[in-house]
């Protein structure tokens, strides 16, 4: 199980970013979440197959059509023995 966390900044709230991220993650069969932070950024945690997680992280650089991503800060990669999240949610 591969896990990675990212924080996305720019115009990413109020444009369907979390929901589009959830749909992309579900398409890639990932668990995790996308949630708004109080400072206007979006926090994303993805876990699953390594290549699928990396595909989602790469997708975050652009996001959905109405988003304007300024920066994606990716945290250190982690290997995990078990999944924390069985599905991808917006929280």
Jmol script that loads the backbone (N, CA, C; Angstrom):
load data "model"
ATOM      1  N   UNK A   1       0.858  -1.179   0.000  1.00  0.00           N
ATOM      2  CA  UNK A   1       0.000   0.000   0.000  1.00  0.00           C
ATOM      3  C   UNK A   1       0.900   1.236   0.000  1.00  0.00           C
ATOM      4  N   UNK A   2       0.626   2.137  -0.903  1.00  0.00           N
ATOM      5  CA  UNK A   2       1.410   3.360  -1.055  1.00  0.00           C
ATOM      6  C   UNK A   2       0.537   4.536  -0.640  1.00  0.00           C
ATOM      7  N   UNK A   3       1.099   5.475   0.086  1.00  0.00           N
ATOM      8  CA  UNK A   3       0.325   6.615   0.586  1.00  0.00           C
ATOM      9  C   UNK A   3       1.109   7.898   0.364  1.00  0.00           C
ATOM     10  N   UNK A   4       0.398   8.938  -0.084  1.00  0.00           N
ATOM     11  CA  UNK A   4       1.035  10.244  -0.266  1.00  0.00           C
ATOM     12  C   UNK A   4       0.037  11.342   0.060  1.00  0.00           C
ATOM     13  N   UNK A   5       0.568  12.435   0.584  1.00  0.00           N
ATOM     14  CA  UNK A   5      -0.263  13.575   0.963  1.00  0.00           C
ATOM     15  C   UNK A   5       0.190  14.800   0.180  1.00  0.00           C
ATOM     16  N   UNK A   6      -0.784  15.628  -0.188  1.00  0.00           N
ATOM     17  CA  UNK A   6      -0.475  16.859  -0.915  1.00  0.00           C
ATOM     18  C   UNK A   6      -1.385  17.972  -0.410  1.00  0.00           C
ATOM     19  N   UNK A   7      -0.884  19.191  -0.462  1.00  0.00           N
ATOM     20  CA  UNK A   7      -1.676  20.374  -0.148  1.00  0.00           C
ATOM     21  C   UNK A   7      -1.644  21.257  -1.380  1.00  0.00           C
ATOM     22  N   UNK A   8      -2.829  21.591  -1.883  1.00  0.00           N
ATOM     23  CA  UNK A   8      -2.964  22.319  -3.143  1.00  0.00           C
ATOM     24  C   UNK A   8      -3.389  23.757  -2.851  1.00  0.00           C
ATOM     25  N   UNK A   9      -2.664  24.719  -3.409  1.00  0.00           N
ATOM     26  CA  UNK A   9      -3.007  26.124  -3.204  1.00  0.00           C
ATOM     27  C   UNK A   9      -3.350  26.779  -4.533  1.00  0.00           C
ATOM     28  N   UNK A  10      -3.995  27.913  -4.447  1.00  0.00           N
ATOM     29  CA  UNK A  10      -4.460  28.648  -5.619  1.00  0.00           C
ATOM     30  C   UNK A  10      -5.951  28.893  -5.479  1.00  0.00           C
ATOM     31  N   UNK A  11      -6.644  29.017  -6.595  1.00  0.00           N
ATOM     32  CA  UNK A  11      -8.109  29.156  -6.570  1.00  0.00           C
ATOM     33  C   UNK A  11      -8.679  27.749  -6.655  1.00  0.00           C
ATOM     34  N   UNK A  12      -8.770  27.085  -5.478  1.00  0.00           N
ATOM     35  CA  UNK A  12      -9.136  25.669  -5.437  1.00  0.00           C
ATOM     36  C   UNK A  12     -10.338  25.378  -4.534  1.00  0.00           C
ATOM     37  N   UNK A  13     -10.920  26.401  -3.966  1.00  0.00           N
ATOM     38  CA  UNK A  13     -12.145  26.208  -3.191  1.00  0.00           C
ATOM     39  C   UNK A  13     -13.285  26.914  -3.910  1.00  0.00           C
ATOM     40  N   UNK A  14     -14.457  26.285  -3.868  1.00  0.00           N
ATOM     41  CA  UNK A  14     -15.624  26.861  -4.514  1.00  0.00           C
ATOM     42  C   UNK A  14     -15.668  26.615  -6.018  1.00  0.00           C
ATOM     43  N   UNK A  15     -14.822  25.696  -6.508  1.00  0.00           N
ATOM     44  CA  UNK A  15     -14.776  25.404  -7.944  1.00  0.00           C
ATOM     45  C   UNK A  15     -14.947  23.908  -8.221  1.00  0.00           C
ATOM     46  N   UNK A  16     -15.375  23.151  -7.217  1.00  0.00           N
ATOM     47  CA  UNK A  16     -15.585  21.718  -7.384  1.00  0.00           C
ATOM     48  C   UNK A  16     -14.307  20.897  -7.318  1.00  0.00           C
ATOM     49  N   UNK A  17     -13.254  21.465  -6.753  1.00  0.00           N
ATOM     50  CA  UNK A  17     -11.960  20.784  -6.719  1.00  0.00           C
ATOM     51  C   UNK A  17     -12.019  19.481  -5.934  1.00  0.00           C
ATOM     52  N   UNK A  18     -12.610  19.501  -4.752  1.00  0.00           N
ATOM     53  CA  UNK A  18     -12.678  18.278  -3.938  1.00  0.00           C
ATOM     54  C   UNK A  18     -13.469  17.179  -4.637  1.00  0.00           C
ATOM     55  N   UNK A  19     -14.569  17.553  -5.251  1.00  0.00           N
ATOM     56  CA  UNK A  19     -15.425  16.558  -5.892  1.00  0.00           C
ATOM     57  C   UNK A  19     -14.772  15.984  -7.142  1.00  0.00           C
ATOM     58  N   UNK A  20     -14.102  16.823  -7.913  1.00  0.00           N
ATOM     59  CA  UNK A  20     -13.379  16.343  -9.093  1.00  0.00           C
ATOM     60  C   UNK A  20     -12.218  15.439  -8.679  1.00  0.00           C
ATOM     61  N   UNK A  21     -11.555  15.796  -7.568  1.00  0.00           N
ATOM     62  CA  UNK A  21     -10.468  14.972  -7.048  1.00  0.00           C
ATOM     63  C   UNK A  21     -11.006  13.619  -6.606  1.00  0.00           C
ATOM     64  N   UNK A  22     -12.150  13.628  -5.951  1.00  0.00           N
ATOM     65  CA  UNK A  22     -12.772  12.370  -5.526  1.00  0.00           C
ATOM     66  C   UNK A  22     -13.094  11.492  -6.735  1.00  0.00           C
ATOM     67  N   UNK A  23     -13.649  12.070  -7.769  1.00  0.00           N
ATOM     68  CA  UNK A  23     -13.997  11.289  -8.966  1.00  0.00           C
ATOM     69  C   UNK A  23     -12.747  10.721  -9.638  1.00  0.00           C
ATOM     70  N   UNK A  24     -11.695  11.524  -9.733  1.00  0.00           N
ATOM     71  CA  UNK A  24     -10.447  11.045 -10.327  1.00  0.00           C
ATOM     72  C   UNK A  24      -9.854   9.928  -9.471  1.00  0.00           C
ATOM     73  N   UNK A  25      -9.874  10.094  -8.157  1.00  0.00           N
ATOM     74  CA  UNK A  25      -9.342   9.075  -7.245  1.00  0.00           C
ATOM     75  C   UNK A  25     -10.150   7.781  -7.331  1.00  0.00           C
ATOM     76  N   UNK A  26     -11.447   7.889  -7.416  1.00  0.00           N
ATOM     77  CA  UNK A  26     -12.280   6.692  -7.540  1.00  0.00           C
ATOM     78  C   UNK A  26     -12.023   5.997  -8.872  1.00  0.00           C
ATOM     79  N   UNK A  27     -11.824   6.779  -9.932  1.00  0.00           N
ATOM     80  CA  UNK A  27     -11.479   6.223 -11.242  1.00  0.00           C
ATOM     81  C   UNK A  27     -10.173   5.430 -11.156  1.00  0.00           C
ATOM     82  N   UNK A  28      -9.246   5.924 -10.332  1.00  0.00           N
ATOM     83  CA  UNK A  28      -7.954   5.275 -10.146  1.00  0.00           C
ATOM     84  C   UNK A  28      -7.983   4.204  -9.049  1.00  0.00           C
ATOM     85  N   UNK A  29      -9.154   4.019  -8.427  1.00  0.00           N
ATOM     86  CA  UNK A  29      -9.363   3.024  -7.355  1.00  0.00           C
ATOM     87  C   UNK A  29      -8.490   3.291  -6.127  1.00  0.00           C
ATOM     88  N   UNK A  30      -8.487   4.552  -5.702  1.00  0.00           N
ATOM     89  CA  UNK A  30      -7.715   4.965  -4.538  1.00  0.00           C
ATOM     90  C   UNK A  30      -8.617   5.226  -3.348  1.00  0.00           C
ATOM     91  N   UNK A  31      -8.059   5.090  -2.163  1.00  0.00           N
ATOM     92  CA  UNK A  31      -8.705   5.520  -0.943  1.00  0.00           C
ATOM     93  C   UNK A  31      -8.107   6.843  -0.528  1.00  0.00           C
ATOM     94  N   UNK A  32      -8.737   7.507   0.428  1.00  0.00           N
ATOM     95  CA  UNK A  32      -8.200   8.756   0.948  1.00  0.00           C
ATOM     96  C   UNK A  32      -9.254   9.827   1.065  1.00  0.00           C
ATOM     97  N   UNK A  33      -8.825  11.073   0.942  1.00  0.00           N
ATOM     98  CA  UNK A  33      -9.762  12.188   1.081  1.00  0.00           C
ATOM     99  C   UNK A  33      -9.230  13.441   0.414  1.00  0.00           C
ATOM    100  N   UNK A  34     -10.131  14.375   0.183  1.00  0.00           N
ATOM    101  CA  UNK A  34      -9.808  15.743  -0.216  1.00  0.00           C
ATOM    102  C   UNK A  34     -10.658  16.631   0.678  1.00  0.00           C
ATOM    103  N   UNK A  35     -10.035  17.538   1.402  1.00  0.00           N
ATOM    104  CA  UNK A  35     -10.798  18.402   2.309  1.00  0.00           C
ATOM    105  C   UNK A  35     -10.262  19.828   2.264  1.00  0.00           C
ATOM    106  N   UNK A  36     -11.178  20.763   2.423  1.00  0.00           N
ATOM    107  CA  UNK A  36     -10.807  22.174   2.456  1.00  0.00           C
ATOM    108  C   UNK A  36     -10.094  22.517   3.751  1.00  0.00           C
ATOM    109  N   UNK A  37      -9.110  23.379   3.651  1.00  0.00           N
ATOM    110  CA  UNK A  37      -8.442  23.933   4.823  1.00  0.00           C
ATOM    111  C   UNK A  37      -8.945  25.356   5.021  1.00  0.00           C
ATOM    112  N   UNK A  38      -8.866  25.840   6.227  1.00  0.00           N
ATOM    113  CA  UNK A  38      -9.380  27.175   6.539  1.00  0.00           C
ATOM    114  C   UNK A  38      -8.662  28.286   5.783  1.00  0.00           C
ATOM    115  N   UNK A  39      -7.430  28.042   5.365  1.00  0.00           N
ATOM    116  CA  UNK A  39      -6.656  29.081   4.672  1.00  0.00           C
ATOM    117  C   UNK A  39      -6.886  29.112   3.154  1.00  0.00           C
ATOM    118  N   UNK A  40      -7.849  28.324   2.659  1.00  0.00           N
ATOM    119  CA  UNK A  40      -8.186  28.344   1.245  1.00  0.00           C
ATOM    120  C   UNK A  40      -7.523  27.263   0.411  1.00  0.00           C
ATOM    121  N   UNK A  41      -6.661  26.472   1.023  1.00  0.00           N
ATOM    122  CA  UNK A  41      -6.013  25.375   0.317  1.00  0.00           C
ATOM    123  C   UNK A  41      -6.854  24.100   0.449  1.00  0.00           C
ATOM    124  N   UNK A  42      -6.488  23.081  -0.320  1.00  0.00           N
ATOM    125  CA  UNK A  42      -7.147  21.779  -0.240  1.00  0.00           C
ATOM    126  C   UNK A  42      -6.101  20.740   0.149  1.00  0.00           C
ATOM    127  N   UNK A  43      -6.427  19.953   1.156  1.00  0.00           N
ATOM    128  CA  UNK A  43      -5.584  18.889   1.684  1.00  0.00           C
ATOM    129  C   UNK A  43      -6.031  17.578   1.046  1.00  0.00           C
ATOM    130  N   UNK A  44      -5.098  16.833   0.459  1.00  0.00           N
ATOM    131  CA  UNK A  44      -5.420  15.578  -0.220  1.00  0.00           C
ATOM    132  C   UNK A  44      -4.533  14.467   0.322  1.00  0.00           C
ATOM    133  N   UNK A  45      -5.136  13.343   0.654  1.00  0.00           N
ATOM    134  CA  UNK A  45      -4.407  12.141   1.025  1.00  0.00           C
ATOM    135  C   UNK A  45      -4.884  11.038   0.095  1.00  0.00           C
ATOM    136  N   UNK A  46      -3.946  10.348  -0.543  1.00  0.00           N
ATOM    137  CA  UNK A  46      -4.308   9.267  -1.460  1.00  0.00           C
ATOM    138  C   UNK A  46      -3.518   8.025  -1.101  1.00  0.00           C
ATOM    139  N   UNK A  47      -4.184   6.874  -1.172  1.00  0.00           N
ATOM    140  CA  UNK A  47      -3.486   5.624  -0.908  1.00  0.00           C
ATOM    141  C   UNK A  47      -4.004   4.524  -1.817  1.00  0.00           C
ATOM    142  N   UNK A  48      -3.083   3.661  -2.206  1.00  0.00           N
ATOM    143  CA  UNK A  48      -3.419   2.563  -3.088  1.00  0.00           C
ATOM    144  C   UNK A  48      -2.188   2.152  -3.875  1.00  0.00           C
ATOM    145  N   UNK A  49      -2.409   1.744  -5.117  1.00  0.00           N
ATOM    146  CA  UNK A  49      -1.326   1.361  -6.003  1.00  0.00           C
ATOM    147  C   UNK A  49      -0.418   2.568  -6.256  1.00  0.00           C
ATOM    148  N   UNK A  50       0.885   2.354  -6.218  1.00  0.00           N
ATOM    149  CA  UNK A  50       1.856   3.449  -6.350  1.00  0.00           C
ATOM    150  C   UNK A  50       1.634   4.271  -7.625  1.00  0.00           C
ATOM    151  N   UNK A  51       1.472   3.604  -8.760  1.00  0.00           N
ATOM    152  CA  UNK A  51       1.318   4.353 -10.009  1.00  0.00           C
ATOM    153  C   UNK A  51       0.012   5.137 -10.035  1.00  0.00           C
ATOM    154  N   UNK A  52      -1.030   4.616  -9.412  1.00  0.00           N
ATOM    155  CA  UNK A  52      -2.310   5.323  -9.356  1.00  0.00           C
ATOM    156  C   UNK A  52      -2.205   6.552  -8.456  1.00  0.00           C
ATOM    157  N   UNK A  53      -1.529   6.421  -7.326  1.00  0.00           N
ATOM    158  CA  UNK A  53      -1.330   7.564  -6.433  1.00  0.00           C
ATOM    159  C   UNK A  53      -0.527   8.640  -7.150  1.00  0.00           C
ATOM    160  N   UNK A  54       0.516   8.249  -7.844  1.00  0.00           N
ATOM    161  CA  UNK A  54       1.333   9.216  -8.567  1.00  0.00           C
ATOM    162  C   UNK A  54       0.537   9.887  -9.688  1.00  0.00           C
ATOM    163  N   UNK A  55      -0.363   9.145 -10.319  1.00  0.00           N
ATOM    164  CA  UNK A  55      -1.215   9.731 -11.362  1.00  0.00           C
ATOM    165  C   UNK A  55      -2.138  10.788 -10.775  1.00  0.00           C
ATOM    166  N   UNK A  56      -2.698  10.521  -9.596  1.00  0.00           N
ATOM    167  CA  UNK A  56      -3.564  11.516  -8.959  1.00  0.00           C
ATOM    168  C   UNK A  56      -2.761  12.752  -8.566  1.00  0.00           C
ATOM    169  N   UNK A  57      -1.590  12.560  -7.990  1.00  0.00           N
ATOM    170  CA  UNK A  57      -0.750  13.697  -7.594  1.00  0.00           C
ATOM    171  C   UNK A  57      -0.412  14.538  -8.826  1.00  0.00           C
ATOM    172  N   UNK A  58      -0.104  13.905  -9.937  1.00  0.00           N
ATOM    173  CA  UNK A  58       0.182  14.647 -11.177  1.00  0.00           C
ATOM    174  C   UNK A  58      -1.057  15.399 -11.645  1.00  0.00           C
ATOM    175  N   UNK A  59      -2.245  14.781 -11.528  1.00  0.00           N
ATOM    176  CA  UNK A  59      -3.503  15.422 -11.939  1.00  0.00           C
ATOM    177  C   UNK A  59      -3.781  16.679 -11.105  1.00  0.00           C
ATOM    178  N   UNK A  60      -3.365  16.677  -9.836  1.00  0.00           N
ATOM    179  CA  UNK A  60      -3.607  17.823  -8.953  1.00  0.00           C
ATOM    180  C   UNK A  60      -2.965  19.103  -9.481  1.00  0.00           C
ATOM    181  N   UNK A  61      -1.904  18.988 -10.248  1.00  0.00           N
ATOM    182  CA  UNK A  61      -1.236  20.177 -10.796  1.00  0.00           C
ATOM    183  C   UNK A  61      -2.164  21.011 -11.663  1.00  0.00           C
ATOM    184  N   UNK A  62      -3.137  20.374 -12.277  1.00  0.00           N
ATOM    185  CA  UNK A  62      -4.096  21.096 -13.109  1.00  0.00           C
ATOM    186  C   UNK A  62      -5.458  21.175 -12.434  1.00  0.00           C
ATOM    187  N   UNK A  63      -5.957  20.054 -11.947  1.00  0.00           N
ATOM    188  CA  UNK A  63      -7.266  20.026 -11.298  1.00  0.00           C
ATOM    189  C   UNK A  63      -8.401  20.156 -12.297  1.00  0.00           C
ATOM    190  N   UNK A  64      -9.602  20.442 -11.812  1.00  0.00           N
ATOM    191  CA  UNK A  64     -10.763  20.577 -12.691  1.00  0.00           C
ATOM    192  C   UNK A  64     -10.713  21.892 -13.484  1.00  0.00           C
ATOM    193  N   UNK A  65     -11.573  22.027 -14.500  1.00  0.00           N
ATOM    194  CA  UNK A  65     -11.515  23.183 -15.407  1.00  0.00           C
ATOM    195  C   UNK A  65     -11.568  24.565 -14.756  1.00  0.00           C
ATOM    196  N   UNK A  66     -12.350  24.756 -13.702  1.00  0.00           N
ATOM    197  CA  UNK A  66     -12.499  26.093 -13.114  1.00  0.00           C
ATOM    198  C   UNK A  66     -11.457  26.420 -12.045  1.00  0.00           C
ATOM    199  N   UNK A  67     -10.633  25.449 -11.702  1.00  0.00           N
ATOM    200  CA  UNK A  67      -9.587  25.678 -10.700  1.00  0.00           C
ATOM    201  C   UNK A  67      -8.380  26.347 -11.341  1.00  0.00           C
ATOM    202  N   UNK A  68      -7.654  27.098 -10.516  1.00  0.00           N
ATOM    203  CA  UNK A  68      -6.370  27.661 -10.932  1.00  0.00           C
ATOM    204  C   UNK A  68      -5.352  27.270  -9.865  1.00  0.00           C
ATOM    205  N   UNK A  69      -4.656  26.194 -10.133  1.00  0.00           N
ATOM    206  CA  UNK A  69      -3.683  25.664  -9.178  1.00  0.00           C
ATOM    207  C   UNK A  69      -2.408  26.499  -9.248  1.00  0.00           C
ATOM    208  N   UNK A  70      -2.002  27.007  -8.094  1.00  0.00           N
ATOM    209  CA  UNK A  70      -0.766  27.787  -8.022  1.00  0.00           C
ATOM    210  C   UNK A  70       0.411  26.907  -7.609  1.00  0.00           C
ATOM    211  N   UNK A  71       0.152  25.969  -6.694  1.00  0.00           N
ATOM    212  CA  UNK A  71       1.244  25.151  -6.152  1.00  0.00           C
ATOM    213  C   UNK A  71       0.677  23.879  -5.540  1.00  0.00           C
ATOM    214  N   UNK A  72       1.407  22.784  -5.702  1.00  0.00           N
ATOM    215  CA  UNK A  72       1.074  21.523  -5.037  1.00  0.00           C
ATOM    216  C   UNK A  72       2.277  21.139  -4.194  1.00  0.00           C
ATOM    217  N   UNK A  73       2.076  21.140  -2.884  1.00  0.00           N
ATOM    218  CA  UNK A  73       3.133  20.750  -1.950  1.00  0.00           C
ATOM    219  C   UNK A  73       2.919  19.288  -1.595  1.00  0.00           C
ATOM    220  N   UNK A  74       3.854  18.447  -1.982  1.00  0.00           N
ATOM    221  CA  UNK A  74       3.725  17.011  -1.767  1.00  0.00           C
ATOM    222  C   UNK A  74       4.585  16.596  -0.582  1.00  0.00           C
ATOM    223  N   UNK A  75       3.974  15.899   0.358  1.00  0.00           N
ATOM    224  CA  UNK A  75       4.692  15.414   1.538  1.00  0.00           C
ATOM    225  C   UNK A  75       5.456  14.143   1.177  1.00  0.00           C
ATOM    226  N   UNK A  76       6.335  13.738   2.051  1.00  0.00           N
ATOM    227  CA  UNK A  76       7.128  12.536   1.840  1.00  0.00           C
ATOM    228  C   UNK A  76       6.236  11.322   1.580  1.00  0.00           C
ATOM    229  N   UNK A  77       6.704  10.438   0.721  1.00  0.00           N
ATOM    230  CA  UNK A  77       5.970   9.233   0.380  1.00  0.00           C
ATOM    231  C   UNK A  77       6.089   8.213   1.507  1.00  0.00           C
ATOM    232  N   UNK A  78       5.056   7.427   1.657  1.00  0.00           N
ATOM    233  CA  UNK A  78       5.041   6.417   2.720  1.00  0.00           C
ATOM    234  C   UNK A  78       4.588   5.076   2.176  1.00  0.00           C
ATOM    235  N   UNK A  79       5.159   4.019   2.701  1.00  0.00           N
ATOM    236  CA  UNK A  79       4.649   2.677   2.471  1.00  0.00           C
ATOM    237  C   UNK A  79       3.844   2.315   3.706  1.00  0.00           C
ATOM    238  N   UNK A  80       2.710   1.692   3.512  1.00  0.00           N
ATOM    239  CA  UNK A  80       1.877   1.275   4.629  1.00  0.00           C
ATOM    240  C   UNK A  80       1.461  -0.169   4.407  1.00  0.00           C
ATOM    241  N   UNK A  81       1.346  -0.899   5.487  1.00  0.00           N
ATOM    242  CA  UNK A  81       0.947  -2.298   5.375  1.00  0.00           C
ATOM    243  C   UNK A  81      -0.537  -2.441   5.101  1.00  0.00           C
ATOM    244  N   UNK A  82      -1.322  -1.549   5.659  1.00  0.00           N
ATOM    245  CA  UNK A  82      -2.770  -1.627   5.476  1.00  0.00           C
ATOM    246  C   UNK A  82      -3.333  -0.266   5.095  1.00  0.00           C
ATOM    247  N   UNK A  83      -4.505  -0.295   4.544  1.00  0.00           N
ATOM    248  CA  UNK A  83      -5.189   0.928   4.137  1.00  0.00           C
ATOM    249  C   UNK A  83      -5.908   1.546   5.323  1.00  0.00           C
ATOM    250  N   UNK A  84      -5.857   2.861   5.407  1.00  0.00           N
ATOM    251  CA  UNK A  84      -6.612   3.587   6.425  1.00  0.00           C
ATOM    252  C   UNK A  84      -7.999   3.886   5.888  1.00  0.00           C
ATOM    253  N   UNK A  85      -8.077   4.175   4.591  1.00  0.00           N
ATOM    254  CA  UNK A  85      -9.329   4.590   3.962  1.00  0.00           C
ATOM    255  C   UNK A  85      -9.772   3.571   2.915  1.00  0.00           C
ATOM    256  N   UNK A  86     -10.997   3.074   3.038  1.00  0.00           N
ATOM    257  CA  UNK A  86     -11.514   2.101   2.080  1.00  0.00           C
ATOM    258  C   UNK A  86     -12.052   2.769   0.828  1.00  0.00           C
ATOM    259  N   UNK A  87     -12.367   4.033   0.904  1.00  0.00           N
ATOM    260  CA  UNK A  87     -12.882   4.768  -0.244  1.00  0.00           C
ATOM    261  C   UNK A  87     -12.314   6.173  -0.216  1.00  0.00           C
ATOM    262  N   UNK A  88     -12.559   6.950  -1.258  1.00  0.00           N
ATOM    263  CA  UNK A  88     -12.086   8.320  -1.316  1.00  0.00           C
ATOM    264  C   UNK A  88     -13.270   9.238  -1.019  1.00  0.00           C
ATOM    265  N   UNK A  89     -13.095  10.125  -0.044  1.00  0.00           N
ATOM    266  CA  UNK A  89     -14.184  10.992   0.396  1.00  0.00           C
ATOM    267  C   UNK A  89     -13.804  12.462   0.326  1.00  0.00           C
ATOM    268  N   UNK A  90     -14.804  13.311   0.437  1.00  0.00           N
ATOM    269  CA  UNK A  90     -14.584  14.743   0.589  1.00  0.00           C
ATOM    270  C   UNK A  90     -15.026  15.087   1.999  1.00  0.00           C
ATOM    271  N   UNK A  91     -14.166  15.717   2.730  1.00  0.00           N
ATOM    272  CA  UNK A  91     -14.497  15.982   4.119  1.00  0.00           C
ATOM    273  C   UNK A  91     -14.375  17.410   4.499  1.00  0.00           C
TER     274      UNK A  91
END
end "model"
wireframe off; spacefill off
backbone 0.3
color backbone group
